[in-house]
């Protein structure tokens, strides 16, 4: 689960808060701009290809589910823990 804050001052992955990965993006939540920026930022932070990340739900919500292809869950957790 990812909790997104759109229209932030800077792009950043903020670690796990209340059971969700917190991501802030400068893009506004309009016509999918923030969603695209979230996937781009998450790709950069994890080293996954942008095409390996798929927004599964939450297109118009702050809470989103993102499918990460090509990585084991434990490896993803380790990468995300290093971001703290």
URDADA-V750966 format. One record per residue. RES is the residue in three letters. PSI is psi in whole degrees, 0 to 359 (999 if undefined). Layout:
RES,PSI
RES,PSI
This chain:
UNK,139
UNK,134
UNK,120
UNK,138
UNK,105
UNK,154
UNK,25
UNK,170
UNK,331
UNK,159
UNK,131
UNK,151
UNK,121
UNK,13
UNK,187
UNK,127
UNK,126
UNK,41
UNK,8
UNK,148
UNK,124
UNK,125
UNK,131
UNK,135
UNK,149
UNK,337
UNK,146
UNK,158
UNK,78
UNK,125
UNK,34
UNK,5
UNK,313
UNK,321
UNK,317
UNK,320
UNK,323
UNK,312
UNK,321
UNK,315
UNK,318
UNK,323
UNK,312
UNK,318
UNK,328
UNK,345
UNK,8
UNK,153
UNK,147
UNK,325
UNK,345
UNK,356
UNK,126
UNK,125
UNK,111
UNK,325
UNK,160
UNK,27
UNK,323
UNK,15
UNK,159
UNK,330
UNK,126
UNK,152
UNK,127
UNK,127
UNK,129
UNK,111
UNK,147
UNK,17
UNK,139
UNK,149
UNK,321
UNK,321
UNK,320
UNK,316
UNK,318
UNK,316
UNK,318
UNK,324
UNK,330
UNK,342
UNK,345
UNK,999
